[in-house]
Amino acid sequence: MKLIKFKTNINCEPCVRYLIPYMEDIDGIKYWDVLIDNPDKILEVEGDFLEEEVMAAIQKGGFTIEKIS
């Protein structure tokens, strides 16, 4: 299992809730959360998943995403 962090522009709780269906479509994710209080709006994703799928889901939802770890 891995923990990957991404920098995003997801900046509010309604935005996070909006992304739930997109993130639920990705196999292997055990946990995910957006640290909206962090200036970089960090998305943490834990599990066995393809990073490209996470990035595509966030972009499909209308947000920017960049891997940072």
N, C-alpha and C positions, 0 to 999 in steps of 0.2 A: 504494500500500500504506500502511496506517495501523497505528499502535501505540496501543492503548487500554489504560488501566489501570483496574482495578476493586478496590474494597475488599470483602473477603469474610470469612467465618468458617471458611475451609478451613485447618485447623491442623496437618495431619500428612501424611506421605508416603502412607500407605494411603488417606487421603481423596483425594489427588491422583490416585492410581491408579484409584480408584473412578470418578472423573469422566472417564476416558479415553474410554469409549464415547459419553458424552454430547457431548464436545467433537469427537470424530471425525465425528459426524453433521452438523456445521456446515460448509457449503461455504465455501471461500475462506480458511480459517485456515491459515497457513504455520507458525506457531510459537505455543505458549502455555506458560506456566509459572506456578506459584504460589510467591511468595516467602514461605514459611512462617516464616522467621526474622524477617521484618518484623512489627512489632506490628499493622499493619493487614491482614496476610495478603493482600498485593497479588497479583492475578491480572493478568498481562500477556498480551495477545493481539495478534498481528501478522498482517496479511493484508488481504484484501478480503472483509469479512463484514458481516453486519447485527448491530449491537450488541444489538438486541432478542433475537436468536437465542441469543447468548451468555448473556444474562441469564436467559432462559427455561430454557436447559440447566442452568445452575448451580442455579436454583431447583428444577427438576425433580429434580435430584440431592439436594435436601434442604438446600441451603446458602443463606445470604443473600449478596446482591451489590448493590453500589452503584457507579455510574460515578464516577470521580474525575478523569479527564482526557479 
